[in-house]
Amino acid sequence: MSSTVQTNSSAVGDSPEQSPIEKELAVLLVNALNLEIAPEDIVPTDPLYGEGLGLDSIDILEVALEVSRRYGFQLRSDDERNQQIFQSLRTLATHVAQHRVAT
């Protein structure tokens, strides 16, 4: 029997290709957390928590701090949308794109 293989076919909006902001954030994640994965290997739609990238709450706090420093807006720990914001690289990138301060 064959094993399950991830393919590039996906629903619209679920492209495994990283956008430019997703690429920036993937590099930020890898560097800030010293991850043992190449930024380009992070699938934008995979979960950041648990079985996806495997981040925990401390990792997310570190990412929030780095995003705040780099993009000029606060990601607050008491924001009720954090689960949605940090669901995946793609959802984080969407939030950053909507709130970043132009430089």
C-alpha positions in Angstrom: 0.0 0.0 0.0 1.1 3.6 -0.6 1.5 6.1 2.1 -0.4 9.4 2.1 1.5 12.1 0.2 0.8 15.8 0.4 0.0 17.2 -3.0 -0.1 20.7 -4.4 -3.8 20.5 -5.3 -5.9 22.4 -2.8 -9.0 24.4 -2.4 -9.0 28.0 -3.6 -7.4 30.2 -0.9 -5.5 27.2 0.6 -2.5 27.3 -1.7 0.6 25.7 -0.3 2.7 28.5 -1.9 3.9 31.2 0.4 3.0 34.8 -0.4 5.8 37.5 0.2 4.5 38.4 3.7 4.2 34.7 4.6 7.8 34.2 3.5 8.9 37.1 5.7 6.9 35.7 8.7 8.3 32.2 8.1 11.8 33.6 8.3 10.8 35.5 11.5 9.4 32.3 13.0 12.4 30.2 12.2 14.9 32.8 13.4 13.0 33.9 16.6 12.4 30.4 17.7 15.5 28.7 16.4 13.3 26.1 14.6 14.9 23.2 12.8 12.9 23.7 9.6 13.7 25.8 6.6 11.3 28.8 6.3 10.2 27.7 2.8 9.2 24.3 4.2 6.5 25.8 6.4 3.1 25.1 4.8 1.1 28.4 5.1 -2.2 26.6 6.0 -0.7 24.1 8.5 -1.5 24.8 12.2 1.1 26.7 14.2 0.0 24.9 17.4 0.2 21.2 18.0 0.5 18.8 15.1 1.4 21.5 12.6 4.5 23.4 13.4 4.4 22.3 17.1 4.5 25.7 18.7 3.4 26.2 22.3 2.1 29.3 24.1 5.6 30.5 25.0 6.6 30.3 21.4 3.5 32.3 20.4 4.4 35.0 22.9 7.9 35.2 21.4 6.4 35.5 17.9 4.0 38.2 19.0 6.9 40.2 20.5 8.9 39.9 17.3 5.9 40.8 15.1 5.3 43.8 17.3 8.9 44.9 16.9 9.1 44.4 13.2 5.7 45.6 12.0 4.9 48.3 14.5 1.7 47.2 16.2 0.8 45.3 19.3 -0.4 41.7 19.4 -1.9 41.5 22.9 -2.0 38.4 25.0 -5.6 39.2 26.0 -6.9 39.6 22.5 -9.9 37.2 22.1 -8.9 36.7 18.4 -5.5 35.2 19.2 -6.6 31.6 18.4 -7.7 32.8 15.0 -4.7 35.1 14.4 -2.2 32.3 15.3 -4.1 29.5 13.6 -1.6 29.2 10.7 1.1 31.2 9.0 -1.5 32.3 6.5 -3.9 33.7 9.2 -1.0 35.4 11.0 0.1 37.0 7.7 -3.4 38.2 6.9 -3.5 39.9 10.3 -0.1 41.4 9.9 -0.9 42.7 6.5 -4.1 44.4 7.8 -2.4 46.0 10.8 1.2 46.7 10.0 2.5 50.3 10.2 3.8 51.5 6.9 7.5 52.4 7.0 
